[in-house]
Amino acid sequence: MLRIRIHAVLFLACFLAAAPLRAQLGKAVIIAAGSEVDHQLNDINAATDPAAKLKLIDAFSAAHPESDLQILADEQYVNYYLNAKQYDKAFEYGDKLFALDPDNFSNAVNMVRAANEKGDTDRLFAAGEKASGILQRFKAQPPPAGTSPEAWKADQKQKLESVKDNRDYIEQSLMNAAYQQKDAAKKALLLVRFANLYPDSPNAGLALGAATVTYQQAQNRPKMLETANSALAKDPDNVGILLLLADDYSEKGEQLDKAEAYAKKAATLCDTAKKPEGVSDADWQKQVNLQKGLAFSALGQIDLQKKLNPAAVDSLTKAAPLLKSNAAVYARNQYRLGFAYLNLKNTAGAKQAFTDAASVDSPYKGPAQDKLKGIAAAKAPAKKAS
């Protein structure tokens, strides 16, 4: 049978970056109200002339070499150079700030912002990695001396909620950067990297799903299977991944029992899936029909591989009306159905199925026409010798 790759249908969300907000994780530097340091910082914040502001920051940094106040100085430098769009200088002082305060989440957010604005994907993911590490270390911290576990847990929850907008901003920034990669290999690697950095995020499953499809499109089957199985381990009810694996295994004639289980599960999930907000009833029904049709078509292919031709005809016939919105998968389904009928010596059924496959513009048009010619030639009466 003709083998042509058909990409499983995955519906992935789009991500839009939001503006980062001030985060409250990291070393606390306490400044007494009305102190000289307090006045100096107020003067820096009040300055509107960029040159004057930088001069005040330089003076503050020189006057306060102690590490805690250098944290404040480096924060001022980072914010100054970010606003001035001098991103390399922002990175320079961001690195200095991390050396003094490795768990400064606000700095990680600013480094993401700088990398975003500069369009530096490597820096962006490095900053995202910093942010992930900060969050994981904070979650793992034991209660401070004199604090009960219950009170500490409540405090951790409050602080994590206070940085939620920034966490969302970082995740969306990394996902956007990965999706925008033109090189398929790098795109997939970044999506997997994101999922590993933020395994508890709802976006992790989406990233693995997107990476799976990207590897499939790049025809890197080993990485596609590896990533798809990782995605399925995270979300066993991911219809797109279930269909992709069922489709791949059935086409290759491998792990047919597993492929059958995946296809049946996907079909069942289609019956109970809830329409997301913002999706029209018509679009939702089209999506569900297509996914359920893909499940039936995979089951038909599995039956073909197992030489269970009557069952194949049943599944492929069920799939046909559900797949009509997509020419490629519809044509492939009918092409498969033609073979099932040929195996049953049902020439009329085979002819109709191959005619259906040839009726739409897809990679199966030519092969289906060739099969029709073969059927016609086989039925033509033999010429008598003169």
Secondary structure as UniProt FT lines:
FT   TURN            33..34
FT   HELIX           36..46
FT   HELIX           50..63
FT   HELIX           67..83
FT   TURN            84..85
FT   HELIX           87..100
FT   TURN            102..103
FT   HELIX           105..118
FT   HELIX           121..140
FT   TURN            145..146
FT   HELIX           149..162
FT   HELIX           164..179
FT   HELIX           184..197
FT   TURN            199..200
FT   HELIX           202..217
FT   TURN            218..219
FT   HELIX           221..234
FT   TURN            236..237
FT   HELIX           239..252
FT   HELIX           256..272
FT   TURN            277..278
FT   HELIX           281..305
FT   TURN            306..307
FT   HELIX           309..322
FT   TURN            323..325
FT   HELIX           327..343
FT   TURN            344..345
FT   HELIX           347..358
FT   TURN            363..364
FT   HELIX           365..379
//
